[in-house]
């Protein structure tokens, strides 16, 4: 990542027993390549440790906010349409008429897509039957499953694969 020389990338640290990021610093070095074995990037930060909270061997959590916070919604991927390189969704107004809305798309996570634009959390997004509706058309909506609280901000950790049942050791011959 390249930053202008006058811009510093902030880093926030939290001790293992803290629920908040109490220490702040700036990144002063990043390696020029990912480690191919671990997929990690080495970085170094300068942190004011005047209170002597940081000691050798401590475990900390590190957070590096990159970019600014964005407002938007996660919607099912299948609700998106494409029109000459632009992405859009169909929503229903209060008269159950179809309305065309252009959206900007962001990251994808578990079949959901982050969208920005003219959508609000109160909008009713059409998810199925996109080929059969047109803007201005009156429809009889069927409310599907609502997932307002189902999608976490971060991916849930993958469940561990169960180890095969242990078999008794085979005696050496």
N, C-alpha and C positions, 0 to 999 in steps of 0.2 A: 504494500500500500504506500502510495506517495502522498505526503502532506506538504503543503507549502512550508518553508522553513520557519515562518513566524507562527504557524499553527501547531499547537501541541495536543497530542492525544491524551486525554485524561484517563486515569486508571483509578479504580476504587477497590479497597481491600477490606475484608471482614475477617476477624479471627474466627476460628472454628466454633467457638461457643457464643458468637454474636449473631443476632438476627438482622443486623443493619450494617451498612458499609461505612465505618467510622473513619477510615484513613483514606486520604486522597493523595495522588501524585501524578506525574506525567511520564509517559513512555519516552525514553531517550535512546533506545536502540531496538531494532528488530532485525532478525536474521534475514538473509536474502532468499531463502528457500525453505520449503517445508521438509521436515524429516520424513523420508519415504517409508520408514518403518512404523512410526507412530502417528503420522498425519498432523503433527503439531508444529507450531512456529515458535521459536525461541524469541523472547522479548525481555527487555530490562526496563525497570521503572525507577525513578527517583522519588522517594517518599520521605517527608519530614517525620522523623521518629523521635522528636524531642521528648515525648512522654515515655520513651523506652518500652513501648508495647511490643514491638517486634524484636524477637530474639532468635538466634540461630536455631533451626530445627522446628520452629513453629509451623503449623499448617494453617494456611489462609485460603480464603476464597477470593477470587479476583473477578472484577467486572470491568469491561472496557466498552462504555457506550459509544457506538459508532453511528454517526448520523443523528438526525433529530427525530423526536417522536412524531409519528404520523397518525392521523385519525382515519378510520375506515372500518369496514366490516369484513368478516369472513362469510362467504356464501358457498354453497355447493358448486363444485367445478362445472357440473352439467347445466347450471343456470346461465352460464355465459355464452353469448353468441359472438360471432366475428363478422364485421362488415368492412371490407376494404382495409384491412389492417387495424381497424378500431374495434375495441371490445365493447359489448353492450349487454344490458339485461332488460327484460321486460318486467314491469311491476304493475300492480293493480291500483287504480285510484279509488276514492271512496264510493264511486258509482260502479265499481267492478268493470271498468274499462281498461284496456291494455295501454300502457304508456311505455315508450322507448326511452331508455336512459343510457347514455355513454358513460363508461367507467374506465378508470385506469386500473391496471392489475398489478399486483405485487407477488409476493411469495406464495407458494403452494405448500399446504401441509395436510397430509392425511385425507386427500380428496376435497379439501376446501381451498378456496382462493381468496387472498386478501384483495379487496377492491376499494378504490377511492373514487369520489365523485359526488353525484347528486343523490346518493342513497342515504337514508336514515334508518335507524333500527326499527322504526314503525312501518316501513315499507313492506308490502307483501310481494316478495320476489317469486316470479313464475319459474318453477324448476323443471317441470315436465311438459311436453306438448309444445315446445317452442316453434316447431314447424307449422303448427296449425293456428297460430295466433298472429294478428297484425295490429299495429297501433290504432287505437280508436275502437277496436272491436269490443263488444260487450260479452263477457264470459260468466259462466257460473262456476266460481272457484270451489275447489275441494281443499280444505285445509289438511296439509300433510303433517308429518311429525315436525315439531318445532325443536330446534337444537340450540336454544339461546344459551344454555349453560353447559352444553356438552363438549364444546371445543376448548381445550385449555390454551393458555397463552403460549406455553411451551409444550412440545411433544411429550407424551407420557413415556417413561422408560420402557423399552421392550422387555417383555417377560423373559426371564431366563429359561433357557432350554433345559429340561430335566436331564440329568446325567443318567446314562444307562444303569440298570440295576447292577450292583457289584456281584461278581461271581467269585466263588472261593478261589484262592490262589492255586495255580497248577504247580504241583511239585516238580522240581527239576529232575531230569533223568540222568 
